[in-house]
């Protein structure tokens, strides 16, 4: 009888796993941010949006509120 064999399968992603995106703001009025996520995961996408907005505010504050 042959010995048991272990087979390992790896999924290799080429490119971002996040194909959906949303853009908020305008370049001339405080800057625009584009957030990539997965529309099939609304809670995860919302978390990414909230974090992007938080970081945008920090950047704006560092630039003197521009």
Backbone as a printed PyTorch tensor [residue, N CA C, xyz], in Angstrom:
tensor([[[  0.8320,  -1.1900,   0.0000],
         [  0.0000,   0.0000,   0.0000],
         [  0.8780,   1.2560,   0.0000]],

        [[  0.5730,   2.2460,  -0.8470],
         [  1.3870,   3.4670,  -0.8530],
         [  1.1660,   4.2740,   0.4290]],

        [[  2.2010,   5.0360,   0.7860],
         [  2.0980,   5.8950,   1.9690],
         [  1.1250,   7.0350,   1.6870]],

        [[  0.5580,   7.5820,   2.7790],
         [ -0.3210,   8.7480,   2.6230],
         [  0.5000,   9.9150,   2.0940]],

        [[ -0.0870,  10.6590,   1.2030],
         [  0.5890,  11.8240,   0.6410],
         [ -0.1570,  13.0740,   1.0480]],

        [[  0.5820,  14.1180,   1.3120],
         [ -0.0180,  15.4070,   1.6530],
         [  0.1370,  16.3250,   0.4500]],

        [[ -0.9510,  16.9210,   0.0630],
         [ -0.9500,  17.8430,  -1.0660],
         [ -1.2620,  19.2330,  -0.5310]],

        [[ -0.4240,  20.1940,  -0.8880],
         [ -0.6300,  21.5780,  -0.4760],
         [ -0.9890,  22.3940,  -1.7050]],

        [[ -2.0570,  23.1750,  -1.5970],
         [ -2.4900,  24.0440,  -2.6830],
         [ -2.4040,  25.4780,  -2.1840]],

        [[ -1.7220,  26.3250,  -2.9450],
         [ -1.6050,  27.7340,  -2.5800],
         [ -2.2890,  28.5690,  -3.6470]],

        [[ -3.0210,  29.5600,  -3.1960],
         [ -3.6570,  30.4900,  -4.1230],
         [ -2.7550,  31.7140,  -4.2160]],

        [[ -2.3140,  32.0160,  -5.3910],
         [ -1.4390,  33.1640,  -5.5920],
         [ -2.2650,  34.2740,  -6.2190]],

        [[ -2.3300,  35.4060,  -5.5150],
         [ -3.0910,  36.5470,  -6.0140],
         [ -2.1640,  37.4590,  -6.8040]],

        [[ -2.5720,  37.7920,  -7.9800],
         [ -1.8440,  38.7680,  -8.7650],
         [ -2.6970,  40.0160,  -8.7950]],

        [[ -2.1910,  41.0680,  -8.2150],
         [ -2.9630,  42.2920,  -8.1080],
         [ -3.7150,  42.3250,  -6.7930]],

        [[ -4.4300,  43.3790,  -6.5870],
         [ -5.1620,  43.5780,  -5.3410],
         [ -6.3920,  42.6800,  -5.2690]],

        [[ -6.6620,  42.1190,  -4.0820],
         [ -7.8940,  41.3450,  -3.9360],
         [ -9.1270,  42.2500,  -3.8860]],

        [[ -8.8890,  43.5660,  -3.7020],
         [ -9.9860,  44.5260,  -3.6320],
         [-10.1800,  45.1650,  -5.0020]],

        [[-11.2270,  44.7690,  -5.6940],
         [-11.4710,  45.2660,  -7.0420],
         [-12.4770,  46.4150,  -7.0750]],

        [[-13.2750,  46.5620,  -6.0130],
         [-14.2690,  47.6260,  -5.9650],
         [-13.6290,  48.8670,  -5.3450]],

        [[-14.1360,  50.0540,  -5.7080],
         [-13.5720,  51.2780,  -5.1410],
         [-14.6300,  52.3640,  -5.0660]],

        [[-14.3410,  53.3290,  -4.2080],
         [-15.1920,  54.5020,  -4.0760],
         [-14.2670,  55.6940,  -3.8720]],

        [[-14.5950,  56.8200,  -4.4980],
         [-13.7790,  58.0250,  -4.3700],
         [-14.5960,  59.0890,  -3.6520]],

        [[-13.9650,  59.7390,  -2.6800],
         [-14.6390,  60.7400,  -1.8540],
         [-13.8550,  62.0400,  -1.9330]],

        [[-14.5640,  63.1570,  -2.0900],
         [-13.9190,  64.4620,  -2.1060],
         [-13.4930,  64.8800,  -3.5000]],

        [[-12.8750,  66.0610,  -3.5560],
         [-12.3600,  66.5890,  -4.8140],
         [-10.9220,  67.0510,  -4.5900]],

        [[-10.0870,  66.9710,  -5.6100],
         [ -8.6920,  67.3690,  -5.4390],
         [ -8.5270,  68.8260,  -4.9950]],

        [[ -9.4050,  69.7070,  -5.4380],
         [ -9.2750,  71.1250,  -5.1190],
         [ -9.8490,  71.5470,  -3.7820]],

        [[-10.6390,  70.7250,  -3.1560],
         [-11.2930,  71.1080,  -1.9020],
         [-10.9610,  70.1090,  -0.7950]],

        [[ -9.7250,  70.1300,  -0.3510],
         [ -9.3500,  69.2550,   0.7560],
         [ -8.7970,  67.9150,   0.3380]],

        [[ -8.8010,  67.6490,  -0.9320],
         [ -8.2260,  66.4020,  -1.4200],
         [ -9.2410,  65.2950,  -1.6190]],

        [[ -8.9400,  64.4650,  -2.5740],
         [ -9.7830,  63.3030,  -2.8580],
         [ -9.0770,  62.0540,  -2.3490]],

        [[ -9.8610,  61.1150,  -1.8760],
         [ -9.3060,  59.8230,  -1.4780],
         [-10.0790,  58.7310,  -2.2070]],

        [[ -9.3560,  57.7260,  -2.6260],
         [ -9.9760,  56.5860,  -3.2990],
         [ -9.7250,  55.3740,  -2.4260]],

        [[-10.7920,  54.6920,  -2.0610],
         [-10.7100,  53.5440,  -1.1740],
         [-11.0860,  52.2970,  -1.9640]],

        [[-10.2440,  51.2920,  -1.8590],
         [-10.5090,  50.0100,  -2.5050],
         [-11.0250,  49.0330,  -1.4640]],

        [[-11.9820,  48.2200,  -1.8500],
         [-12.5430,  47.2370,  -0.9370],
         [-13.3560,  46.2150,  -1.7030]],

        [[-14.2150,  45.5550,  -0.9650],
         [-15.0600,  44.5060,  -1.5330],
         [-16.5110,  44.8370,  -1.2060]],

        [[-17.2840,  45.2030,  -2.2200],
         [-18.6860,  45.5620,  -1.9840],
         [-19.4840,  44.4000,  -1.3920]],

        [[-19.0030,  43.1810,  -1.5440],
         [-19.6930,  42.0250,  -0.9630],
         [-19.4750,  41.9370,   0.5500]],

        [[-18.5670,  42.7750,   1.0830],
         [-18.2850,  42.8290,   2.5220],
         [-18.5030,  44.2660,   2.9950]],

        [[-19.7730,  44.6970,   3.1380],
         [-20.0550,  46.0860,   3.4830],
         [-19.4070,  46.5430,   4.7910]],

        [[-19.3990,  45.7030,   5.8130],
         [-18.8120,  46.0980,   7.0970],
         [-17.3070,  46.3250,   6.9550]],

        [[-16.6450,  45.4590,   6.2290],
         [-15.2090,  45.6170,   6.0110],
         [-14.9020,  46.8490,   5.1800]],

        [[-15.7250,  47.1020,   4.1690],
         [-15.5270,  48.2780,   3.3190],
         [-15.7590,  49.5470,   4.1360]],

        [[-16.7860,  49.5490,   4.9710],
         [-17.0530,  50.7200,   5.8150],
         [-15.8760,  50.9970,   6.7430]],

        [[-15.2780,  49.9670,   7.3010],
         [-14.1140,  50.1450,   8.1780],
         [-12.9600,  50.7730,   7.4000]],

        [[-12.7640,  50.3560,   6.1580],
         [-11.7000,  50.9280,   5.3300],
         [-11.9890,  52.3960,   5.0210]],

        [[-13.2570,  52.7300,   4.7560],
         [-13.6350,  54.1210,   4.4820],
         [-13.3910,  54.9810,   5.7130]],

        [[-13.8460,  54.5180,   6.8710],
         [-13.6620,  55.2910,   8.1090],
         [-12.1790,  55.5420,   8.3950]],

        [[-11.3490,  54.5370,   8.1920],
         [ -9.9100,  54.6970,   8.4360],
         [ -9.2970,  55.6680,   7.4360]],

        [[ -9.7060,  55.6070,   6.1810],
         [ -9.1870,  56.5220,   5.1670],
         [ -9.5720,  57.9630,   5.4880]],

        [[-10.8090,  58.1740,   5.9100],
         [-11.2660,  59.5260,   6.2660],
         [-10.4980,  60.0340,   7.4870]],

        [[-10.2600,  59.1640,   8.4580],
         [ -9.4990,  59.5520,   9.6530],
         [ -8.0810,  59.9790,   9.2650]],

        [[ -7.4390,  59.2070,   8.4090],
         [ -6.0850,  59.5370,   7.9790],
         [ -6.0570,  60.8020,   7.1300]],

        [[ -7.0890,  61.0140,   6.3210],
         [ -7.1790,  62.2430,   5.5220],
         [ -7.2650,  63.4570,   6.4310]],

        [[ -8.0430,  63.3550,   7.5280],
         [ -8.1620,  64.4640,   8.4810],
         [ -6.8170,  64.7430,   9.1430]],

        [[ -6.0960,  63.7010,   9.5200],
         [ -4.7750,  63.8840,  10.1250],
         [ -3.8510,  64.6170,   9.1580]],

        [[ -3.8460,  64.2050,   7.9000],
         [ -3.0040,  64.8510,   6.8950],
         [ -3.4000,  66.3100,   6.7170]],

        [[ -4.6940,  66.5830,   6.6940],
         [ -5.1780,  67.9560,   6.5570],
         [ -4.7450,  68.8030,   7.7470]],

        [[ -4.8720,  68.2560,   8.9500],
         [ -4.4600,  68.9850,  10.1550],
         [ -2.9620,  69.2760,  10.1340]],

        [[ -2.1720,  68.3460,   9.6430],
         [ -0.7240,  68.5430,   9.5710],
         [ -0.3630,  69.6430,   8.5810]],

        [[ -1.1990,  69.8380,   7.5780],
         [ -0.9470,  70.8640,   6.5650],
         [ -1.5950,  72.1940,   6.9310]],

        [[ -2.0960,  72.3180,   8.1280],
         [ -2.6970,  73.5730,   8.5660],
         [ -4.1540,  73.7030,   8.1990]],

        [[ -4.8510,  72.5980,   8.0390],
         [ -6.2830,  72.6360,   7.7660],
         [ -6.6320,  73.0030,   6.3480]],

        [[ -5.6940,  72.8310,   5.4470],
         [ -5.9340,  73.1670,   4.0360],
         [ -6.9870,  72.2600,   3.4590]]])
